[in-house]
Amino acid sequence: MELTASNTAVVLDSTADFPDAPQRFANWRVVPLYVRFGDESFRDGVELGPDEFYRRLRVASELPTTSQPTPADFLACYDELAGYERVYSLHLSSTLSGTFQSASTAAAEAGADRIRVIDTQTVSLAIALLGLAIQRRLERGTTDEEIEALIERHQTEYGLLFTVDTLEYLARGGRIGRARAMAGQLLNVKPILSIRDGEVVPLKRVRGAQKAFQEFVATLESETRDEPGLRVAIVHADAPQRADALERLVRDRRPAATIELVAELGAVLGTHAGPGTVGFFWFSDPACPVCHPPRVLDCRHPGGAGDNDPYSNRVRRGGPARLVAAAARTAARRSARPPARDASGRRPRGEAEARPAGAAHRPRPARAPAAPLRDGGAGARDRGAVRRGGGGHRG
């Protein structure tokens, strides 16, 4: 069966930090998790947005708790999508939440053959990047096999880094000890964190926000290539200025990349990371999956570099036609017959006429024999420079 945006839906949960996805794509839905402050319970991103969440978090005496959607929540969503022949339901790591299990229970009741529930083994905008990669394929037409291969590749190739502004929230959530958090605050320690095997793990500790950004730069340059297929997303927790700085960093070091999303971190990670957190995600997904990695500028595969793919950064920067035309001009110049030479063996100035067919080739005049070399002479110095890449001739 060919999968398209007309017959295939994409479902996320609110931890993907992409609340406006249904407004951008008619075939997308978002199922919210629950956030509880004391006796008050809110649907994440629906009844409690990021601004209000971080305002409450800053003054809360105890951390809020979060809980996964119920199977009934997912079942209602899947029933709403009954007109779609296939549903891909993408959710945060099952080691961090029971959301995947709730979705699986609902899918079994709604019809497991129609709904594919995916444990993405990650969080936040990494899930959104995967959803956007699936959507690109749906827009041109795809298959279950291609999407499953994409999901498998995403789980092994995507990357993410983030850092927190303070260790206080990690300590309050029991992620680190109080004494360690206090020492870290005194030394202005910034942990560099990532997700591995579905769990939040520390990679390195640095001192100061500037050092943290230097680590971001080093990782970006070592783990990615500057190409239109590089997809980047930036997330922050009530820290728009840090997000702007990180966006400038990415545009400076990877100008060809596509920054697909900039969003605020939701409640699941935000509860433990706290305000001031900033991070970025990346995934290499060339516009043309047939030419992965892209090999030609004039690719005409659907969605390829030469196709009018609205998701391709190459189109936004003037389109592939400009690049193909430039390549054609270069090839034409290289294949053109070299201009004729005059009696001195030099190319004449300006545009020279090609030698008529069958005309005799004019040989170059013989050069005068070189003067014998002498130690310390100019000729010896020149010859020595040619042989050794510099320096004079030595006897």
C-alpha positions as CSV (number, residue, x, y, z in Angstrom):
1,M,0.0,0.0,0.0
2,E,1.2,3.5,-0.9
3,L,1.2,5.8,2.1
4,T,0.4,9.4,1.6
5,A,-0.5,12.4,3.7
6,S,-4.2,11.7,2.7
7,N,-4.3,8.2,4.1
8,T,-1.7,8.2,6.8
9,A,-1.8,10.1,10.1
10,V,1.0,10.9,12.6
11,V,0.3,11.0,16.4
12,L,2.6,12.6,18.9
13,D,2.4,13.1,22.6
14,S,3.0,16.5,24.2
15,T,6.6,15.7,25.2
16,A,7.5,16.1,21.5
17,D,7.2,19.9,22.2
18,F,5.3,20.5,18.9
19,P,1.9,21.7,20.1
20,D,1.0,23.4,16.8
21,A,1.6,20.3,14.7
22,P,-2.1,19.8,14.0
23,Q,-2.4,23.4,12.8
24,R,0.5,22.8,10.4
25,F,-0.5,19.4,9.1
26,A,-4.1,18.2,8.8
27,N,-3.0,14.5,9.4
28,W,-1.3,15.1,12.7
29,R,-2.6,14.9,16.3
30,V,-1.0,15.5,19.7
31,V,-2.1,13.6,22.9
32,P,-1.2,15.6,26.1
33,L,0.4,14.2,29.2
34,Y,-0.8,15.4,32.6
35,V,1.0,17.8,34.9
36,R,0.1,18.1,38.6
37,F,0.9,20.9,40.9
38,G,-0.4,19.8,44.3
39,D,-4.1,19.0,43.9
40,E,-4.3,20.7,40.5
41,S,-4.0,18.6,37.4
42,F,-3.5,20.1,33.9
43,R,-3.3,18.7,30.4
44,D,0.2,19.5,29.2
45,G,0.2,22.1,26.4
46,V,-3.6,22.4,26.4
47,E,-4.6,23.7,29.9
48,L,-1.0,24.6,30.9
49,G,1.4,26.2,28.5
50,P,5.2,26.6,28.9
51,D,5.0,30.2,30.2
52,E,2.6,29.4,33.0
53,F,4.4,26.1,33.7
54,Y,7.8,27.7,34.3
55,R,6.2,30.5,36.3
56,R,4.7,28.0,38.7
57,L,7.9,25.9,38.7
58,R,10.0,28.8,39.9
59,V,7.9,29.3,43.0
60,A,6.8,25.8,43.8
61,S,7.9,24.3,47.1
62,E,7.7,20.8,45.6
63,L,8.3,19.7,42.1
64,P,5.3,18.9,40.0
65,T,4.5,15.4,39.0
66,T,3.7,14.2,35.5
67,S,1.7,11.2,34.3
68,Q,1.1,9.6,31.0
69,P,-2.1,9.8,29.0
70,T,-4.6,7.1,29.7
71,P,-5.4,4.4,27.1
72,A,-8.8,6.1,26.8
73,D,-7.1,9.3,25.8
74,F,-5.3,7.5,23.0
75,L,-8.3,5.5,22.0
76,A,-10.3,8.8,21.5
77,C,-7.5,10.1,19.3
78,Y,-7.3,6.9,17.2
79,D,-11.1,6.9,16.8
80,E,-10.9,10.5,15.5
81,L,-8.5,9.2,12.9
82,A,-10.7,6.4,11.8
83,G,-10.7,7.7,8.2
84,Y,-7.0,7.1,7.9
85,E,-5.7,3.7,6.7
86,R,-2.5,3.9,8.6
87,V,-1.5,5.7,11.8
88,Y,2.1,6.2,13.1
89,S,2.1,7.0,16.8
90,L,5.5,8.3,17.9
91,H,6.2,8.5,21.7
92,L,8.9,9.3,24.2
93,S,11.2,6.7,25.5
94,S,9.4,3.9,27.4
95,T,12.1,4.0,30.0
96,L,11.1,7.5,31.0
97,S,7.3,7.2,30.8
98,G,4.4,4.8,30.5
99,T,3.1,6.7,27.5
100,F,4.2,4.1,25.0
101,Q,2.4,1.4,27.0
102,S,-0.8,3.4,27.1
103,A,-0.7,4.0,23.4
104,S,0.0,0.3,22.8
105,T,-3.0,-0.7,24.9
106,A,-5.3,1.7,23.0
107,A,-3.9,0.5,19.6
108,A,-4.6,-3.1,20.4
109,E,-8.3,-2.2,21.1
110,A,-8.6,0.2,18.1
111,G,-7.0,-2.2,15.6
112,A,-3.3,-3.0,15.8
113,D,-3.0,-3.8,12.1
114,R,-3.8,-0.1,11.3
115,I,-1.8,1.6,14.0
116,R,1.9,1.4,14.5
117,V,3.0,2.5,18.0
118,I,6.7,3.5,18.0
119,D,9.0,3.8,21.1
120,T,11.3,6.5,19.7
121,Q,13.8,6.0,22.6
122,T,14.2,9.7,22.8
123,V,12.4,12.9,23.9
124,S,11.3,16.4,22.9
125,L,12.1,17.8,19.4
126,A,14.0,14.6,18.4
127,I,10.6,13.0,18.1
128,A,9.3,16.0,16.1
129,L,12.2,15.7,13.7
130,L,11.3,12.1,13.1
131,G,7.7,13.1,12.5
132,L,8.7,15.7,10.0
133,A,10.9,13.2,8.2
134,I,8.0,10.8,7.9
135,Q,5.8,13.7,6.7
136,R,8.2,14.5,3.9
137,R,7.9,10.9,2.6
138,L,4.1,11.0,3.0
139,E,3.9,14.1,0.9
140,R,5.6,12.3,-2.1
141,G,4.2,8.8,-1.4
142,T,6.0,6.1,0.5
143,T,5.6,2.6,2.0
144,D,5.6,1.0,5.4
145,E,9.0,-0.5,4.7
146,E,10.6,2.9,3.9
147,I,9.2,4.5,7.0
148,E,10.3,1.5,9.2
149,A,13.8,1.8,7.8
150,L,13.7,5.6,8.5
151,I,12.7,5.0,12.1
152,E,15.4,2.4,12.6
153,R,18.0,4.8,11.2
154,H,16.7,7.7,13.3
155,Q,17.2,5.7,16.5
156,T,20.9,5.1,15.8
157,E,21.8,8.4,14.0
158,Y,20.0,11.3,15.6
159,G,21.9,13.4,18.2
160,L,21.1,15.7,21.0
161,L,22.8,17.8,23.6
162,F,21.5,20.0,26.3
163,T,22.7,21.8,29.4
164,V,21.0,23.2,32.5
165,D,21.3,26.6,34.1
166,T,21.2,25.3,37.6
167,L,21.6,22.0,39.3
168,E,18.8,22.8,41.8
169,Y,16.1,21.0,39.9
170,L,18.1,17.9,39.2
171,A,18.8,17.7,42.9
172,R,15.1,18.3,43.9
173,G,14.1,15.5,41.5
174,G,16.6,13.1,43.0
175,R,18.8,13.0,39.9
176,I,21.9,14.2,41.9
177,G,22.7,14.6,45.6
178,R,22.1,17.9,47.4
179,A,25.8,18.2,48.4
180,R,26.9,17.7,44.8
181,A,24.4,20.2,43.6
182,M,25.6,22.8,46.1
183,A,29.2,22.3,45.1
184,G,28.2,22.5,41.5
185,Q,26.5,25.8,42.1
186,L,29.5,27.3,43.9
187,L,31.8,26.2,41.0
188,N,29.3,27.3,38.3
189,V,29.3,23.7,36.9
190,K,27.2,23.1,33.8
191,P,26.6,19.4,33.0
192,I,26.4,18.4,29.3
193,L,23.5,15.9,29.0
194,S,22.2,13.6,26.3
195,I,19.8,10.7,25.8
196,R,21.3,7.2,25.4
197,D,19.2,4.0,25.3
198,G,16.2,6.1,26.2
199,E,17.7,7.5,29.4
200,V,19.1,10.9,30.4
201,V,22.9,10.6,30.8
202,P,25.6,13.1,31.7
203,L,28.4,13.4,29.2
204,K,30.7,16.0,30.6
205,R,30.8,18.8,33.2
206,V,32.2,22.2,32.3
207,R,32.4,25.5,34.2
208,G,30.2,28.3,32.9
209,A,27.7,28.8,30.1
210,Q,30.4,29.8,27.6
211,K,32.3,26.5,28.1
212,A,29.0,24.7,27.6
213,F,28.4,26.4,24.3
214,Q,32.0,25.6,23.2
215,E,31.1,21.9,23.8
216,F,28.1,22.4,21.6
217,V,30.3,23.8,18.9
218,A,32.8,21.0,19.2
219,T,30.1,18.3,19.0
220,L,28.3,20.0,16.1
221,E,31.5,20.1,14.1
222,S,32.6,16.6,14.9
223,E,29.2,14.8,14.5
224,T,27.7,16.6,11.5
225,R,28.4,17.8,8.0
226,D,27.3,21.1,6.6
227,E,24.7,20.0,4.0
228,P,21.1,20.8,3.2
229,G,20.0,17.4,4.5
230,L,21.1,18.3,8.1
231,R,17.9,18.9,10.1
232,V,18.3,20.8,13.4
233,A,15.9,21.7,16.2
234,I,16.5,24.0,19.2
235,V,14.8,23.8,22.5
236,H,14.9,26.0,25.6
237,A,13.2,26.3,29.0
238,D,12.1,29.9,29.5
239,A,15.5,31.0,28.0
240,P,14.8,32.6,24.6
241,Q,18.0,34.6,24.6
242,R,20.1,31.4,25.0
243,A,18.0,29.8,22.2
244,D,18.8,32.7,20.0
245,A,22.5,32.4,20.7
246,L,22.4,28.7,19.9
247,E,20.5,29.4,16.7
248,R,23.2,31.9,15.6
249,L,25.9,29.3,16.5
250,V,24.2,26.7,14.3
251,R,23.7,29.1,11.4
252,D,27.4,30.2,11.6
253,R,28.9,26.7,11.8
254,R,26.4,24.9,9.6
255,P,24.9,27.5,7.2
256,A,23.5,24.9,4.8
257,A,21.5,23.1,7.5
258,T,17.8,23.5,8.0
259,I,16.7,24.7,11.4
260,E,13.2,23.1,11.4
261,L,12.0,24.0,14.9
262,V,12.7,26.3,17.8
263,A,10.5,25.5,20.8
264,E,10.1,25.6,24.6
265,L,10.9,22.5,26.5
266,G,7.8,20.8,27.9
267,A,6.9,19.6,31.4
268,V,8.5,16.1,31.3
269,L,12.1,17.3,30.9
270,G,11.4,20.8,32.1
271,T,10.4,19.6,35.6
272,H,13.8,18.0,36.2
273,A,16.0,20.3,34.1
274,G,14.5,23.6,35.2
275,P,14.3,27.1,33.7
276,G,17.4,28.2,31.7
277,T,17.9,24.8,30.1
278,V,18.9,24.9,26.4
279,G,19.7,22.2,23.9
280,F,19.6,21.2,20.3
281,F,18.8,18.1,18.2
282,W,20.1,17.0,14.8
283,F,19.3,14.3,12.2
284,S,20.7,14.0,8.7
285,D,17.8,13.4,6.3
286,P,18.6,14.5,2.7
287,A,15.7,15.7,0.6
288,C,16.1,12.6,-1.6
289,P,16.1,9.3,0.2
290,V,17.3,7.5,-3.0
291,C,20.5,9.6,-3.2
292,H,21.4,9.2,0.5
293,P,23.9,10.6,1.0
294,P,23.1,13.1,-1.9
295,R,25.4,12.5,-4.9
296,V,24.1,14.7,-7.7
297,L,22.7,18.2,-7.8
298,D,20.3,17.5,-10.7
299,C,18.6,14.5,-8.9
300,R,15.1,14.1,-10.2
301,H,13.8,11.5,-7.7
302,P,10.6,12.7,-6.0
303,G,11.6,15.0,-3.2
304,G,15.2,15.0,-4.4
305,A,17.6,17.9,-4.7
306,G,16.3,18.7,-8.2
307,D,12.7,18.4,-7.2
308,N,10.6,21.3,-5.8
309,D,10.7,19.9,-2.3
310,P,9.2,22.6,0.1
311,Y,11.2,21.1,3.0
312,S,14.6,21.4,1.3
313,N,16.8,24.2,2.5
314,R,18.3,24.2,-1.0
315,V,14.9,25.3,-2.4
316,R,14.7,28.1,0.1
317,R,18.1,29.4,-0.9
318,G,17.2,29.8,-4.6
319,G,16.4,26.3,-5.7
320,P,18.3,23.5,-7.3
321,A,17.8,25.1,-10.8
322,R,20.4,27.7,-9.9
323,L,22.9,25.1,-8.8
324,V,22.3,22.8,-11.8
325,A,22.7,25.8,-14.2
326,A,26.0,26.7,-12.5
327,A,27.3,23.2,-12.8
328,A,26.3,23.0,-16.5
329,R,28.1,26.3,-17.2
330,T,31.2,24.9,-15.5
331,A,31.1,21.7,-17.4
332,A,30.7,23.6,-20.7
333,R,33.7,25.7,-20.0
334,R,35.8,22.7,-19.2
335,S,34.8,20.8,-22.3
336,A,35.3,23.8,-24.7
337,R,38.3,23.6,-27.1
338,P,41.2,25.7,-25.8
339,P,41.9,28.8,-27.8
340,A,44.6,28.8,-30.5
341,R,48.1,30.1,-29.6
342,D,50.0,32.7,-31.5
343,A,53.5,32.4,-32.9
344,S,55.1,32.9,-29.4
345,G,53.1,30.0,-28.0
346,R,51.0,32.3,-25.8
347,R,47.3,32.4,-25.7
348,P,46.1,35.7,-27.2
349,R,44.1,38.1,-25.1
350,G,40.3,38.0,-25.5
351,E,38.2,35.4,-27.2
352,A,40.3,33.3,-29.6
353,E,38.9,31.4,-32.6
354,A,39.1,27.7,-32.6
355,R,41.7,26.1,-35.0
356,P,40.0,24.9,-38.2
357,A,39.5,21.2,-38.6
358,G,42.5,19.6,-40.3
359,A,44.8,22.5,-39.6
360,A,48.4,21.7,-38.7
361,H,49.3,22.1,-35.1
362,R,51.8,24.9,-34.6
363,P,54.7,23.6,-32.4
364,R,56.0,25.7,-29.7
365,P,59.4,27.4,-30.4
366,A,62.3,25.6,-28.8
367,R,63.5,27.2,-25.6
368,A,67.1,28.4,-25.1
369,P,69.3,26.0,-23.1
370,A,69.4,26.8,-19.4
371,A,72.6,28.4,-18.1
372,P,74.8,26.0,-16.0
373,L,74.0,26.2,-12.3
374,R,76.5,27.7,-9.9
375,D,76.5,27.6,-6.2
376,G,74.7,30.5,-4.8
377,G,73.4,31.7,-8.2
378,A,69.8,32.8,-8.9
379,G,69.2,29.7,-11.1
380,A,70.4,27.4,-8.4
381,R,68.1,29.0,-5.8
382,D,65.1,28.7,-8.2
383,R,65.9,25.1,-9.0
384,G,66.4,24.2,-5.4
385,A,63.0,25.8,-4.6
386,V,61.3,23.6,-7.1
387,R,63.0,20.5,-5.9
388,R,62.6,21.0,-2.2
389,G,59.7,23.4,-1.9
390,G,61.9,26.3,-0.9
391,G,65.5,27.2,0.1
392,G,68.6,27.7,-1.9
393,H,70.9,25.2,-3.6
394,R,73.7,23.9,-1.5
395,G,77.0,22.6,-2.7
